[in-house]
């Protein structure tokens, strides 16, 4: 009987390990999405159910957008930090945008809001937009899969 229990426990441990190995890692989210011309990188867990990542593009123009997202609600704020040859403008405010986002998310979770973040980014980030997504992002799937709710599940592929 003791051998059967040990065998069952070993089988359970193997099943749990297999399930854990199939969980989405943040590193898997760093990927090219648009045939070598665009993708996502720098996926971060900001705590309190929020994540950030960078969207990039590099064909016939270059841009870098920072995204901060609340995984439960699907609300996200996107701002352009760097652009060349996309429109008739050229700027690189990547470091300044990163510092502002870091400062705002480092505040107490009770003080964080997308309105406050948007106001802090005015004059530094460009094309600031606040959107609600009904699709789970890779970063949310990696860090907060329990916050998916009714959103369409992210599938890496």
N, CA, C and O of each residue as an XYZ file, in Angstrom:
628
protein
N       0.814     -1.197      0.000
C       0.000      0.000      0.000
C       0.858      1.261      0.000
O       0.576      2.228     -0.709
N       1.908      1.225      0.812
C       2.790      2.382      0.887
C       3.423      2.670     -0.475
O       3.544      3.835     -0.855
N       3.826      1.647     -1.209
C       4.404      1.805     -2.536
C       3.422      2.413     -3.508
O       3.815      3.214     -4.357
N       2.141      2.052     -3.408
C       1.110      2.590     -4.291
C       0.901      4.074     -4.036
O       0.702      4.848     -4.972
N       0.947      4.474     -2.757
C       0.793      5.884     -2.409
C       1.980      6.680     -2.939
O       1.805      7.764     -3.495
N       3.186      6.144     -2.767
C       4.371      6.834     -3.273
C       4.322      6.956     -4.791
O       4.693      7.991     -5.344
N       3.861      5.893     -5.471
C       3.738      5.934     -6.927
C       2.714      6.978     -7.347
O       2.940      7.720     -8.303
N       1.583      7.041     -6.636
C       0.543      8.029     -6.947
C       1.052      9.447     -6.731
O       0.783     10.339     -7.535
N       1.797      9.653     -5.634
C       2.356     10.978     -5.376
C       3.374     11.365     -6.440
O       3.421     12.519     -6.867
N       4.178     10.418     -6.862
C       5.162     10.688     -7.913
C       4.466     11.036     -9.221
O       4.889     11.950     -9.928
N       3.392     10.303     -9.547
C       2.635     10.591    -10.771
C       1.996     11.967    -10.697
O       1.989     12.701    -11.685
N       1.455     12.327     -9.526
C       0.855     13.652     -9.340
C       1.912     14.742     -9.505
O       1.658     15.758    -10.151
N       3.092     14.536     -8.929
C       4.171     15.518     -9.066
C       4.562     15.692    -10.522
O       4.800     16.815    -10.965
N       4.633     14.596    -11.279
C       4.958     14.691    -12.706
C       3.895     15.462    -13.467
O       4.220     16.271    -14.336
N       2.632     15.223    -13.153
C       1.535     15.953    -13.819
C       1.610     17.442    -13.508
O       1.445     18.278    -14.396
N       1.861     17.768    -12.240
C       1.969     19.178    -11.864
C       3.158     19.831    -12.540
O       3.063     20.970    -12.999
N       4.270     19.129    -12.608
C       5.455     19.677    -13.275
C       5.198     19.882    -14.755
O       5.645     20.878    -15.324
N       4.489     18.962    -15.390
C       4.179     19.099    -16.814
C       3.279     20.297    -17.042
O       3.463     21.033    -18.012
N       2.302     20.505    -16.162
C       1.415     21.657    -16.289
C       2.167     22.954    -16.098
O       1.927     23.934    -16.803
N       3.085     22.957    -15.134
C       3.857     24.168    -14.881
C       4.762     24.492    -16.053
O       4.972     25.663    -16.368
N       5.300     23.474    -16.700
C       6.203     23.738    -17.812
C       5.459     24.282    -19.024
O       6.076     24.878    -19.908
N       4.156     24.089    -19.080
C       3.370     24.593    -20.201
C       2.846     26.003    -19.952
O       2.264     26.614    -20.848
N       3.047     26.523    -18.741
C       2.626     27.883    -18.450
C       3.425     28.848    -19.327
O       4.587     28.597    -19.645
N       2.795     29.936    -19.707
C       3.431     30.913    -20.582
C       4.457     31.724    -19.790
O       4.134     32.273    -18.737
N       5.662     31.800    -20.282
C       6.701     32.576    -19.611
C       6.751     33.984    -20.212
O       6.438     34.170    -21.388
N       7.142     34.970    -19.408
C       7.288     36.329    -19.946
C       8.303     36.386    -21.089
O       8.155     37.188    -22.011
N       9.321     35.547    -21.031
C      10.328     35.531    -22.093
C       9.718     35.130    -23.436
O      10.152     35.605    -24.485
N       8.714     34.255    -23.401
C       8.050     33.835    -24.643
C       7.287     34.988    -25.288
O       7.022     34.964    -26.489
N       6.938     35.988    -24.498
C       6.199     37.136    -25.022
C       7.090     38.060    -25.853
O       6.590     38.816    -26.685
N       8.408     38.004    -25.632
C       9.341     38.800    -26.436
C       9.448     38.139    -27.796
O      10.140     37.132    -27.949
N       8.764     38.703    -28.787
C       8.700     38.021    -30.075
C       8.420     38.992    -31.200
O       7.949     40.110    -30.994
N       8.725     38.527    -32.390
C       8.384     39.259    -33.606
C       6.996     38.796    -34.021
O       6.729     37.598    -34.103
N       6.128     39.746    -34.279
C       4.740     39.418    -34.618
C       4.483     39.592    -36.106
O       3.748     38.804    -36.701
N       5.074     40.606    -36.713
C       4.799     40.953    -38.106
C       6.007     40.684    -38.997
O       6.728     41.618    -39.348
N       6.238     39.456    -39.361
C       7.288     39.015    -40.274
C       8.548     39.888    -40.223
O       8.895     40.544    -41.204
N       9.196     39.887    -39.121
C      10.462     40.570    -38.860
C      10.364     42.094    -38.826
O      11.391     42.763    -38.711
N       9.183     42.654    -38.921
C       9.064     44.110    -38.965
C       8.486     44.724    -37.694
O       8.564     45.939    -37.514
N       7.916     43.925    -36.820
C       7.310     44.481    -35.620
C       7.088     43.403    -34.581
O       7.032     42.212    -34.890
N       6.962     43.849    -33.340
C       6.757     42.872    -32.286
C       6.567     43.502    -30.928
O       6.252     44.685    -30.803
N       6.767     42.683    -29.912
C       6.647     43.100    -28.524
C       7.893     42.674    -27.770
O       8.511     41.658    -28.090
N       8.256     43.460    -26.768
C       9.417     43.145    -25.932
C       9.250     43.788    -24.561
O       8.313     44.553    -24.333
N      10.157     43.474    -23.660
C      10.250     44.106    -22.332
C       8.962     43.972    -21.529
O       8.484     44.958    -20.969
N       8.398     42.789    -21.463
C       7.183     42.539    -20.688
C       7.520     42.543    -19.204
O       8.420     41.832    -18.758
N       6.790     43.350    -18.448
C       7.069     43.513    -17.019
C       5.793     43.373    -16.197
O       4.713     43.794    -16.611
N       5.948     42.776    -15.033
C       4.880     42.712    -14.040
C       5.013     43.957    -13.179
O       6.024     44.139    -12.502
N       4.005     44.809    -13.199
C       4.040     46.050    -12.428
C       3.384     45.895    -11.060
O       3.374     46.835    -10.265
N       2.836     44.713    -10.785
C       2.137     44.475     -9.533
C       0.688     44.921     -9.628
O       0.305     45.639    -10.551
N      -0.101     44.492     -8.676
C      -1.517     44.878     -8.578
C      -2.303     44.558     -9.846
O      -3.252     45.266    -10.183
N      -1.908     43.485    -10.557
C      -2.645     43.075    -11.755
C      -2.341     43.885    -12.993
O      -3.079     43.814    -13.976
N      -1.257     44.661    -12.961
C      -0.899     45.495    -14.104
C       0.412     45.026    -14.720
O       1.293     44.506    -14.035
N       0.519     45.225    -16.038
C       1.720     44.847    -16.780
C       2.111     45.992    -17.703
O       1.329     46.911    -17.950
N       3.332     45.918    -18.205
C       3.757     46.852    -19.250
C       4.559     46.075    -20.280
O       5.115     45.015    -19.992
N       4.606     46.624    -21.481
C       5.443     46.064    -22.539
C       5.643     47.128    -23.598
O       4.994     48.174    -23.598
N       6.565     46.825    -24.505
C       6.882     47.747    -25.596
C       6.473     47.099    -26.907
O       6.777     45.932    -27.155
N       5.783     47.862    -27.744
C       5.480     47.445    -29.120
C       6.440     48.195    -30.030
O       6.656     49.394    -29.853
N       7.019     47.498    -31.005
C       7.981     48.140    -31.907
C       7.662     47.799    -33.360
O       7.006     46.804    -33.668
N       8.149     48.661    -34.224
C       7.973     48.500    -35.667
C       9.222     49.015    -36.346
O       9.810     49.997    -35.892
N       9.653     48.356    -37.452
C      10.895     48.800    -38.095
C      10.929     48.553    -39.597
O      11.957     48.140    -40.134
N       9.839     48.798    -40.265
C       9.861     48.692    -41.724
C       9.401     50.013    -42.314
O       8.315     50.497    -41.995
N      10.228     50.597    -43.176
C       9.901     51.888    -43.790
C       9.465     52.895    -42.736
O       8.492     53.628    -42.913
N      10.193     52.912    -41.661
C       9.904     53.761    -40.520
C      10.084     52.944    -39.248
O      10.036     51.714    -39.261
N      10.288     53.654    -38.163
C      10.538     53.002    -36.884
C       9.665     53.666    -35.839
O       9.514     54.888    -35.826
N       9.085     52.851    -34.956
C       8.423     53.432    -33.793
C       8.541     52.503    -32.602
O       8.750     51.298    -32.740
N       8.400     53.104    -31.422
C       8.384     52.385    -30.158
C       7.237     52.933    -29.337
O       7.192     54.127    -29.041
N       6.308     52.066    -28.968
C       5.180     52.442    -28.117
C       5.305     51.725    -26.781
O       5.646     50.543    -26.738
N       5.032     52.430    -25.697
C       4.949     51.819    -24.374
C       3.477     51.562    -24.069
O       2.622     52.404    -24.344
N       3.191     50.398    -23.502
C       1.829     50.024    -23.128
C       1.813     49.656    -21.652
O       2.649     48.877    -21.193
N       0.865     50.216    -20.909
C       0.609     49.834    -19.521
C      -0.828     49.344    -19.485
O      -1.735     50.031    -19.956
N      -1.043     48.138    -18.918
C      -2.362     47.511    -18.985
C      -2.799     46.961    -17.640
O      -1.997     46.406    -16.888
N      -4.072     47.123    -17.351
C      -4.707     46.469    -16.217
C      -5.318     45.173    -16.738
O      -6.238     45.211    -17.555
N      -4.823     44.041    -16.283
C      -5.218     42.758    -16.866
C      -6.672     42.391    -16.587
O      -7.311     41.776    -17.441
N      -7.211     42.739    -15.439
C      -8.588     42.371    -15.118
C      -9.602     43.143    -15.970
O     -10.539     42.555    -16.509
N      -9.412     44.456    -16.088
C     -10.379     45.284    -16.813
C     -10.114     45.329    -18.313
O     -11.026     45.594    -19.096
N      -8.869     45.072    -18.721
C      -8.496     45.187    -20.124
C      -8.167     46.616    -20.529
O      -7.865     46.869    -21.696
N      -8.219     47.550    -19.591
C      -7.889     48.949    -19.883
C      -6.383     49.058    -20.083
O      -5.599     48.527    -19.296
N      -5.990     49.755    -21.147
C      -4.574     50.019    -21.325
C      -4.356     51.421    -21.847
O      -5.219     52.026    -22.484
N      -3.166     51.911    -21.549
C      -2.728     53.205    -22.039
C      -1.501     52.949    -22.899
O      -0.564     52.266    -22.486
N      -1.523     53.510    -24.099
C      -0.399     53.385    -25.032
C       0.101     54.784    -25.359
O      -0.689     55.707    -25.558
N       1.415     54.930    -25.411
C       2.008     56.201    -25.819
C       3.231     55.945    -26.687
O       4.001     55.019    -26.429
N       3.401     56.743    -27.683
C       4.556     56.627    -28.575
C       5.734     57.361    -27.950
O       5.631     58.529    -27.575
N       6.861     56.648    -27.845
C       8.064     57.224    -27.242
C       9.144     57.538    -28.266
O      10.028     58.359    -28.018
N       9.068     56.881    -29.418
C      10.112     57.053    -30.432
C       9.477     56.866    -31.800
O       8.666     55.963    -32.010
N       9.863     57.743    -32.732
C       9.359     57.613    -34.095
C      10.347     58.228    -35.073
O      10.916     59.293    -34.833
N      10.532     57.523    -36.181
C      11.347     58.019    -37.301
C      10.688     57.572    -38.597
O      10.339     56.401    -38.743
N      10.519     58.477    -39.524
C      10.042     58.197    -40.879
C       8.675     57.495    -40.957
O       8.384     56.835    -41.955
N       7.848     57.625    -39.935
C       6.492     57.086    -40.007
C       5.555     58.172    -40.504
O       4.707     57.934    -41.365
N       5.714     59.337    -39.966
C       5.006     60.543    -40.387
C       6.073     61.613    -40.594
O       7.263     61.297    -40.632
N       5.677     62.828    -40.724
C       6.648     63.916    -40.876
C       7.130     64.401    -39.513
O       7.032     65.586    -39.195
N       7.642     63.494    -38.728
C       8.174     63.872    -37.430
C       9.240     62.866    -37.017
O       9.240     61.716    -37.455
N      10.132     63.322    -36.175
C      11.222     62.493    -35.674
C      11.432     62.862    -34.219
O      11.662     64.028    -33.900
N      11.356     61.882    -33.334
C      11.627     62.139    -31.922
C      12.006     60.835    -31.235
O      11.632     59.748    -31.674
N      12.745     60.967    -30.163
C      13.097     59.821    -29.330
C      13.055     60.269    -27.876
O      13.981     60.909    -27.378
N      11.981     59.925    -27.217
C      11.773     60.269    -25.808
C      11.677     59.004    -24.959
O      11.059     58.997    -23.894
N      12.299     57.943    -25.449
C      12.185     56.631    -24.818
C      12.576     56.666    -23.344
O      11.825     56.181    -22.498
N      13.725     57.227    -23.027
C      14.189     57.245    -21.632
C      13.254     58.063    -20.742
O      12.950     57.655    -19.622
N      12.807     59.192    -21.227
C      11.917     60.053    -20.432
C      10.569     59.371    -20.191
O      10.039     59.424    -19.082
N      10.015     58.736    -21.214
C       8.738     58.023    -21.059
C       8.899     56.877    -20.067
O       8.048     56.680    -19.200
N       9.983     56.127    -20.190
C      10.223     55.011    -19.262
C      10.320     55.507    -17.822
O       9.781     54.872    -16.915
N      10.997     56.629    -17.599
C      11.118     57.179    -16.238
C       9.759     57.593    -15.682
O       9.463     57.343    -14.514
N       8.936     58.222    -16.511
C       7.610     58.656    -16.048
C       6.756     57.450    -15.682
O       6.115     57.443    -14.631
N       6.741     56.441    -16.530
C       5.937     55.248    -16.236
C       6.436     54.590    -14.959
O       5.633     54.207    -14.108
N       7.742     54.453    -14.813
C       8.312     53.845    -13.602
C       7.895     54.623    -12.360
O       7.506     54.029    -11.354
N       7.976     55.945    -12.426
C       7.602     56.784    -11.277
C       6.128     56.610    -10.918
O       5.775     56.482     -9.746
N       5.277     56.607    -11.936
C       3.839     56.518    -11.674
C       3.415     55.149    -11.139
O       2.565     55.072    -10.251
N       3.990     54.080    -11.664
C       3.590     52.752    -11.172
C       4.252     52.429     -9.840
O       3.792     51.540     -9.123
N       5.333     53.144     -9.494
C       5.976     52.924     -8.195
C       5.152     53.532     -7.056
O       5.355     53.203     -5.888
N       4.226     54.418     -7.410
C       3.350     55.002     -6.394
C       2.478     53.886     -5.812
O       2.342     52.815     -6.404
N       1.912     54.147     -4.686
C       1.014     53.180     -4.051
C      -0.065     52.743     -5.048
O      -0.578     53.575     -5.797
N      -0.419     51.446     -5.071
C      -1.489     51.002     -5.977
C      -2.773     51.812     -5.801
O      -3.536     51.977     -6.752
N      -3.010     52.308     -4.610
C      -4.207     53.117     -4.376
C      -4.130     54.466     -5.087
O      -5.162     55.068     -5.381
N      -2.913     54.946     -5.368
C      -2.749     56.236     -6.031
C      -2.670     56.127     -7.543
O      -2.867     57.120     -8.243
N      -2.380     54.921     -8.067
C      -2.224     54.765     -9.510
C      -3.568     54.894    -10.220
O      -4.576     54.353     -9.767
N      -3.568     55.616    -11.334
C      -4.735     55.636    -12.224
C      -4.238     55.917    -13.633
O      -3.191     56.536    -13.823
N      -4.997     55.456    -14.615
C      -4.622     55.718    -16.000
C      -4.766     57.201    -16.330
O      -4.009     57.727    -17.145
N      -5.723     57.875    -15.711
C      -5.850     59.320    -15.927
C      -4.595     60.043    -15.445
O      -4.059     60.909    -16.136
N      -4.138     59.676    -14.255
C      -2.933     60.299    -13.699
C      -1.718     59.993    -14.569
O      -0.905     60.880    -14.829
N      -1.584     58.736    -15.025
C      -0.466     58.363    -15.891
C      -0.519     59.156    -17.196
O       0.503     59.657    -17.665
N      -1.712     59.269    -17.780
C      -1.864     60.031    -19.018
C      -1.459     61.484    -18.852
O      -0.784     62.047    -19.714
N      -1.871     62.096    -17.739
C      -1.495     63.493    -17.478
C       0.015     63.622    -17.298
O       0.618     64.589    -17.764
N       0.625     62.649    -16.621
C       2.077     62.698    -16.396
C       2.848     62.583    -17.712
O       3.934     63.146    -17.852
N       2.285     61.856    -18.667
C       2.960     61.643    -19.952
C       2.749     62.784    -20.949
O       3.481     62.883    -21.934
N       1.757     63.644    -20.704
C       1.497     64.749    -21.624
C       2.757     65.587    -21.793
O       3.429     65.918    -20.816
N       3.070     65.926    -23.032
C       4.245     66.731    -23.320
C       5.511     65.901    -23.496
O       6.530     66.414    -23.959
N       5.453     64.633    -23.134
C       6.618     63.758    -23.312
C       6.256     62.633    -24.268
O       6.859     62.512    -25.335
N       5.281     61.808    -23.904
C       4.793     60.770    -24.804
C       3.926     61.398    -25.880
O       3.334     62.454    -25.658
N       3.845     60.768    -27.035
C       3.009     61.274    -28.128
C       1.887     60.281    -28.380
O       1.992     59.110    -28.015
N       0.816     60.749    -29.004
C      -0.298     59.887    -29.415
C      -0.796     59.027    -28.253
O      -0.986     57.821    -28.405
N      -1.003     59.645    -27.109
C      -1.459     58.921    -25.923
C      -2.898     58.491    -26.140
O      -3.756     59.307    -26.477
N      -3.157     57.208    -25.946
C      -4.520     56.713    -26.076
C      -4.825     55.738    -24.956
O      -3.963     54.990    -24.494
N      -6.079     55.774    -24.537
C      -6.571     54.855    -23.511
C      -7.669     54.023    -24.162
O      -8.620     54.558    -24.731
N      -7.520     52.720    -24.067
C      -8.408     51.801    -24.773
C      -8.789     50.662    -23.836
O      -8.057     50.354    -22.895
N      -9.934     50.040    -24.093
C     -10.321     48.818    -23.395
C     -10.247     47.682    -24.406
O     -10.867     47.740    -25.468
N      -9.490     46.662    -24.070
C      -9.339     45.507    -24.958
C     -10.146     44.336    -24.439
O     -10.196     44.089    -23.234
N     -10.769     43.625    -25.343
C     -11.491     42.401    -24.985
C     -10.640     41.169    -25.266
O     -11.126     40.040    -25.210
N      -9.363     41.398    -25.567
C      -8.419     40.312    -25.820
C      -7.344     40.315    -24.746
O      -6.813     41.369    -24.398
N      -7.025     39.155    -24.225
C      -5.944     39.016    -23.270
C      -4.614     39.231    -24.003
O      -4.437     38.729    -25.112
N      -3.699     39.958    -23.406
C      -2.375     40.143    -24.003
C      -1.434     39.047    -23.518
O      -1.723     38.354    -22.543
N      -0.314     38.901    -24.202
C       0.680     37.915    -23.804
C       1.170     38.197    -22.383
O       1.289     37.275    -21.576
N       1.453     39.455    -22.075
C       1.954     39.805    -20.747
C       0.950     39.435    -19.658
O       1.334     38.906    -18.615
N      -0.321     39.707    -19.893
C      -1.343     39.337    -18.900
C      -1.457     37.820    -18.779
O      -1.617     37.301    -17.674
N      -1.376     37.105    -19.902
C      -1.434     35.641    -19.853
C      -0.256     35.084    -19.071
O      -0.400     34.084    -18.368
N       0.907     35.715    -19.183
C       2.104     35.240    -18.486
C       2.075     35.569    -16.995
O       2.402     34.721    -16.164
N       1.684     36.798    -16.654
C       1.770     37.231    -15.263
C       0.476     37.087    -14.470
O       0.513     36.814    -13.270
N      -0.675     37.268    -15.134
C      -1.957     37.270    -14.433
C      -3.023     36.481    -15.200
O      -4.061     37.049    -15.541
N      -2.804     35.206    -15.479
C      -3.808     34.444    -16.238
C      -5.154     34.364    -15.517
O      -6.192     34.189    -16.155
N      -5.136     34.490    -14.212
C      -6.386     34.432    -13.439
C      -7.256     35.665    -13.651
O      -8.411     35.677    -13.224
N      -6.728     36.707    -14.303
C      -7.488     37.940    -14.562
C      -8.126     37.968    -15.954
O      -8.660     38.999    -16.363
N      -8.078     36.851    -16.685
C      -8.607     36.846    -18.058
C     -10.091     37.202    -18.091
O     -10.510     38.000    -18.929
N     -10.884     36.633    -17.208
C     -12.320     36.901    -17.204
C     -12.945     36.499    -18.528
O     -12.702     35.397    -19.021
N     -13.755     37.391    -19.114
C     -14.461     37.106    -20.374
C     -13.661     37.496    -21.609
O     -14.164     37.387    -22.727
N     -12.426     37.947    -21.426
C     -11.619     38.326    -22.592
C     -11.216     37.091    -23.410
O     -11.133     35.985    -22.876
N     -10.972     37.290    -24.688
C     -10.480     36.210    -25.553
C      -9.094     35.818    -25.071
O      -8.219     36.668    -24.907
N      -8.899     34.523    -24.844
C      -7.629     34.028    -24.309
C      -6.491     34.246    -25.311
O      -6.656     34.067    -26.517
N      -5.345     34.635    -24.776
C      -4.158     34.786    -25.604
C      -3.620     33.403    -25.960
O      -3.548     32.519    -25.106
N      -3.245     33.223    -27.217
C      -2.608     31.984    -27.670
C      -1.317     32.366    -28.373
O      -1.328     33.136    -29.333
N      -0.211     31.828    -27.893
C       1.079     32.100    -28.499
C       1.172     31.321    -29.795
O       0.972     30.106    -29.819
N       1.473     32.020    -30.859
C       1.535     31.280    -32.122
C       1.997     32.099    -33.267
O       2.094     31.596    -34.386
